[in-house]
Amino acid sequence: MRTTLLLDIVADACGERIAVGPREGGVSFGQLRDGARAAAAWLMSRSAENLGFLGLNGAAVPLTLFAAGFAGMPFVPLNYRLADADLRRLVARTAPAVLVADDDMVPRLGAIEGVKVIARSTFEERFLHGAAEPVDLPESENDIAVLLFTSGTTGEPKAAVLRHANLTSYVMSTVDLLGCDEDEAALVSVPAYHIAGISAILTSVYGARRIVYIPAFTAEDWVAVAAREGVTHAMVVPTMLDRILDELDSRGEKLPALRALSYGGGRMPEPVIARAMRVLPNVDFVNAYGLTETSSTVALLSPDDHREAFASEDAVVRARLGSVGRVLPSLEIEIRDEQGNALPPGQKGEICVRGEQVSGEYLHKKAIADDGWFATNDSGWIDEDGYLFVEGRLDDVIVRGGENISPGEIEDVLREHGSIADVAVLGLPHPSWGECVAAVVVCRDADPDSAELSRHVQARLRSTKTPEQWFFRTELPYNETGKLLRRVLKAELAEATGQD
């Protein structure tokens, strides 16, 4: 099944309902389909093999996604935050292609062989706001729906392959067709080049829920748009949620229309989600864990799970507020040791998943086993009741004197200290131990004494897990989807201390 069929079904059933934009004057599902099909016919006349997108959020994102699908070519959203030279290298890898780019970003590209650049305003005027053009599109044999470039923090970015079957399997196993009321609206603030941005389009379309975009995240814009547009559903990353709560406090805003808020993309500090549940007691919270290679979500901590854990005095149940919940019914999951053996509940290892939505594929490289299992490179464990706890990336583990130490465990302990607003724990080179534990701390007010923080950790964890080096900063480096740039931070500290 192709992703375009999701739009076809909904456009046939409720074509006049608003699909994207404001309640008054937005683009309907029928208009979105007409525009995407007309754009697809134009694309097929351009001898392109890929359709790229470079720009901020807005109606052009679903338009180009579905246009690519109707034309039988991959949709390739690109990270506009890259340096110009890096961006041009990625664009060149999409050739032969058509690239829709925000007008102010077109000059950054220059001339790139095999790539036809069209300004977003021109593309939208012709296909999003133009008259419907009858088109007859042949069935394409190309089953790649989306190519998403990885961040490239350890080398040249890889192009993760998401096929139509992967994406539609995820959507149809998690969303009810036409299951949304007409007043529902989803606020999308994650960029198009992130898997959450893709899945937000497809799940909203299949459920017939209106999408409201903000071009780029700020807490002020998020709260203002959510209030003005009566937003009922939204997805954020942990760093966004903390700022949104601060903004709600400063404005005295309660967002009465908001019904559900999902989060993912990084570790959610328990104090932040607990605060959110106190500030927004009538909102259903969902923690969603997934990867690009798995077509988004593989495990969910449901609203009922949140409420049960939040209200419980049982330490085991309360701890589930820090889990990512249970795996989706359509998937299988195992925790495996270094030899590939499945581990019992309670033991840490690598998270592996299997199911139809799992791609586990890059251009020209297969990353999935012949039996369908995909190794995520995430460390985690499952409790006796099936709740999954994600510890972090396996290559972020600190190896001190042969002992594997999880940064997340130490970070959670440090966040319990009242003076700490944010923290990152990582390993730095050490002549005797191989690596030593270092902590980079952002404080709420004055910096606490490092000896006091050491005592705080030692009282709760083994001495070998107590940071030996302390650094204090005003902020930590995150990317725009809320992921801590741990390797960037590690490189900066190693250079600053002469340990590189």
N, C-alpha and C positions, 0 to 999 in steps of 0.2 A: 504494500500500500504506500502511495506517495503522500508527502505532506500536503500537497496541493489539494488532495481530496478532502482534507479537513476543512479547508476554506470553501470548497465547492458545496459540501453538504450544508454548512451553516448559511452560506449566501443563498442557497435555494430555499432554506427553511425560514430565514428571517433577514432577508437582504436589506431591509430598511433600517434595521437596528444599527446603532453607532458602534463601530469597531475600534476606532482610534481617534483620540482627541477629545475636545471639550463636549459637554452634553449638548450644547447648542453650536452647530456648525462643524461637527466632527465628520469623519469619513465613515460611511456605512460599510457593512460587509459586502454589499453588492458593488459599491463603488471600488472597494479595495480589490475585489476579484476582477472587475472590468479593467481597472488600471494595470494590475499585474499581468493579465493575459495580453493586453495591448503592448505592454513593455516587453513581454516575452517574444512576441512576434518581431518587434524591432530588434531585439538582441540577436535573434536567429539570423537576421539579415546582415549582422556585423561580423560574421566569421569568428566569433569569440567562443572560447571554451570555458571561461569562468566569468562570474559577475562579482566584482569587488565592491566594497562599500567603505568609505572613509569619512567619518563624521560623527556628530553628536546625535543623541537620541531624538526620535521624532517619527512621524508617519512614514518617512522614506525608508525606515528600517524594515517593517513588515512588507512594504511595497516591493523592495528589492529582493527580500527573502523569497516571496512567493513568485515574483517574476522569474527568478533563477530556476525555481522548481518547475514552473510551466514550460520554460525553455529547455529543460533537461540539462542544466549545467549547475555546478556547485556554486553556492553563495559563500563569498570569502570576505567577512568583515575584518577590518584592519585596525590596529591600535594607533590612534592618532597621537598618542603621547610619546611615541618613539621619536628618537632623534631623526632628522631628515634623511641622513645617509642610511640609517638602518631601515627606515620606512621605504625608501626607494628600492633597497635590495629585496624586501619582501614583495613589493608591488611587481618587480621584474619577474619574480618567481611565479606569478599568476598568469603571465602571458601564454597564449593570446587571450586577452581579456578586455572587458569593458569595466571601467571603474567609475562609480558614482561618488563624487567627493563634495563635501561642503565647499561653498564658493571661496571662503577665505583660506581653504587648505589646498586648493588647486595649484597655487604658485609654488608650494613646497615640493611638488612632484617633478616639475620640468618635463622634458620629453623622455619617455621610457619606451623602448622598442617593443612593439607588439601589444601595447596597452593604449586603448582609446579612453580618454578621460572626459567625462561629461559633468558639468556643474550640477549640483543638487537642485538648485532653483529651476534650471532648465528641465531636468528630469521630472520634478514634481509638477511643474506647470503643464507638461505634455501628458503625463500619465496619471497623476493623482487628481488633478483638477480639470483635465481635458475631457472632451466628449468620448463616450464609450465607442470603441472600435471593434466591430465583429472580427474575430480571428478564428482560424482553424489550425490548432496546434497538433502536430503528430505526437504519438506516444514516444517518449524518449527511452533509450536503452541505458542511459547513464543513471545509476542508482545512488550516486553520491549527492547528498543534499547540502551539506555544509562542510567547509574546511576551516578549522580554527587553529591558528598558529599559537604554539605554546609561548611562554614568556621568554624562553631562551636564556635563562639565568646561568645555565651550565654549558652553553654552546649555541650554535645557530638554531633558531626556532624550528621546531618540527610542525608539520601540518597534520593535526589530528583529523581523521576521516570519520564523519558521521553520515551514515547512509539513511535513506528514507525509512527503511525497515526498523532501524534502531530507534529513530525519533518517534515514529508513529506507535511503535510498541510501548514506549514510555508513556506517551500521551494517553493512549487508549486504556492503559492499565491503571491510570491515576486520576482521570477526569471523566465525568459523565457528559455525554454528548448533549449539548443544549441545556446543561444543568444549571445555568446561572440565571438569576432574575435580571430583568431589564435595567434595574437601578444599580447593578453591581459594576464596580470599576476597580481595576488593578493599577496601582501606581508602580511604574517601572523606572528605576534609577540606575540599574547596572548597565554597563555599556553593551553594545551589540556584539563585540568580539569576545564576550564571556558566555559560557554555556548557559548561564542563568538568563541572559538576555534573549537567547534563542528559545529556550523552553518556555519563557514567559509569553512569548508571542503564540507559540503553538498551543499551549494549554488554554490560554485565554480565548483564542479563536474557537477551539473545539467546544469549549463550554459556553461560547457566545457572550463573553464578558468584555466590556469596553476596556481598552488600554489607555492609560493616561501617562504620558512621558514627561520627565523633566530632563532637559538637555544634559546636565551634569549635576552630580549631587552636591547640595549644601543643605544643612539642617533647616535653615530658614526657608528655602524654596520648597523643601519636602513637606514641611508642616503647612505652609501656606497653600500649596496646591492640593494637598490631601483635604484640607478644610474646605477650600473653594469648590472642588469637584466632587465632594461627597465620596471620597475614596473608601471602598469597603475592604479591599485586600491589598497587601503590599509584601514585598520581599526586600530584606536589608541584610547587610553584613554586620558583624558585631561592632565594629568601630562606628558605623552609621547609627546604630541603635542608641549608643551612649550619648551621642550628640543630639539625636532627636529628642531624647528624654530631657536633656538640658533645655532645649528650645521650647518644649511643651511647658516646662516649669516657668520659663521666663515670660511666655505669652499667656499663661493660664489657660491654655487650650486643652480640651479633652478629646477631640476628634470623635464625636458621638456616632458617626457613620461607620467608623472602622470596626470590622468584624473579625478579621483574621490577619495575622502578621507572621510571615515565615522568615527564617534567618538561616544563614549558612555561609560557607566560604572561609571559615576560620573558627578557632576555638572561641566559644562564647563564655566569658567569665561569669561564674555563678552569681556574683553580686549584681551584675548588669541585668541578667534575665529576671532575677528576683525583684529588682527595682522596677523593671518594666511591668511585671505582673501586678505590682502594687499600684503603679500609676495608671495602668490600663486594665482594670480588673474584668471588664466585659469583653476583652479581646481574646480570641483563640490563638495561642502561640504554637508554632510548628518549627521544629529544628529539622532541616533537610541536609543530609550528607550525600554528596555525589561528586563525580569527576567529569571532566570533558569527555573522557574516553568511555564513560558509562551513560552518555546522553542525559546527564543530570542526575536526579535523585536516585539513590539506592536504598536509603534508610530514612525513617521518619520517627521523630518523637512527637506524638500527637498532642492535641490540646488536653485530652483527659490525662495523658501521661504527665504533662506539665503540672496540672492542678493537683494530681495525686502526690507527686514528688514534692511540690511546694508546700503542701499542707502536712506532710508526714513528719513524725518525730523519729521514725525508724531511719537510722543512718544509711542503710542499704538502699532504701526507697528514695530518700532525699538525694542521694548521690546521683540518681538517674537524671536529675536536672542538668547534669553535666554530660550526659550521654547524647548520642544522635538517634536513639530509639531503636526500633526493630526494622529488619530488612523488609523491603516490599514483598508481597506474596508472590509476585512474578519472578523473583530472583532467588538464587542460592548464595550462601556466604560461608566461608571458612576462614579460620585463623590458622596460619601455617608457620612452622618453624623454618630455619634456614635450609633444612633438607627437603622441604616441601610436604612435611607430614602435618595432617590436621591436628590441632591442639584442642584440649577440652576447655570448658568454660573456666574463666578466671586466669588463663595463661596468655601472656602477651606474645604476639607474633605479627606476621604480615597479613593484612586484610586482602582476601581474594574473593571475587564475585563472578557469577555466571548467570546468563540470561539473554533473551533475545535483544534487549535494548543495549547490551554491552557491545561496543564497537571494538575497543582494544586494538585500534589500527591507525597507522600513520601512512602518509603517502609513501609508497615503495617499501613499507616495512610493516610486518605483522607483529603485534605485541600481545597476542592472545594465544593460548595453548590450543593444540589440536582438539582437546576435549571441551573447549569453550571457556575455560577458567582464565580470568584476567587478574594478574597480580598488581595491586594498586600502588605499591611502594609506600603505603601508609601503615603505621604501626598501630595496633589496637588489641582489644580483648572483648569478650562477650560474657556477660554475667549469666547466672543460672536460669534467668527468665528470658534470655534472648536479647537483652539490651546491649547495644554496641557502644563501646567507648573508644574514641579515636585519640591516640597519643600524639600524633604528628607524623612527619615524613621520616622514613627509616634513615635517610641520609642526614637528618638533623640530630640523630642520637649522638650523645657525647660518650666517647670511649676513654675512660680514665683508668689507667692501670689494668686494662683488660675487662673492666666493669662497664656494662652498657647503662647509661643514665638518660632517662627521658626528660627533656627540657620542660615539657608541659606539666609534669608533676611538681617541679620546683616553682614554676610560674604560678600555679594555683595556690601554693602555700604562701608565696610572697604577696599575692593579691589580697590575702586575708588581713594583711597589715594595713591599718587604717590610713597611713600616710602615703600609700602607693596608689597611683592612678593607672599606671601601665608598666609592664615589665617584659623583658625578653631575656631568656637564659640560653646560652650557647657555649660551645667548647672553643677554647683558644689553645694554641700549641704550648706544650710544656716539655722541658728537656728530660724530665724523669718519668712523668706519668703519661706522656703522649699528648693528652689534652687535660686542661683544667677547666673547672666550671666557672663561668663568668656570668654576671648578671648586669643588665643595663636597665636602669630604673628611671621612671618618670614619676615625680612626686607631686602631691597635691599642693603643698605649701613649701616649707623649708625642707631641705634634704635631711633625712634622718641619719644618724650615725651608722656606718656600715657594720660596726660591731653589734649594734642593736639588731640589725636585720639578720646578721649571722646567727645570733642567739634565737631569733624567731624561727629560722629554718631548722636549726639543730634540735629545737624542742619538739619538732614534728617529724623530721626525717633523719636518716643516718648522716653522720658527719661527712662521709664522702660525697654527699649530695649538697653540702653547704657551699655556696659560691666562694671561691678563693680570691676573685677579683670583682670589684664593684665599679660601675661607671654610672654617672648621673647625667641625664639629658632632659631637655624640655619636651622632646617628642621622639617617637620611634618611626622608622621608615615603613610605610605601608604602600601597597599599590592601590589603584583606584577601586579594586573590588574587595579591599579590606584584608588582604593577605599580608602578614608580616614578612618583610623582605629580610629574612634572617641571614641569608648568605651575603647580602649587601652589607648588613651591619657587621657581620663577622669579618669581612674583608676590611672595612673601615677601621675596626678596632685592632686587627692584626697589624695594619699599616701604622696606626698611631702609636702602638706599643713596640714597634720594631720586630714583630713576630712573624711577618709574612715571609 
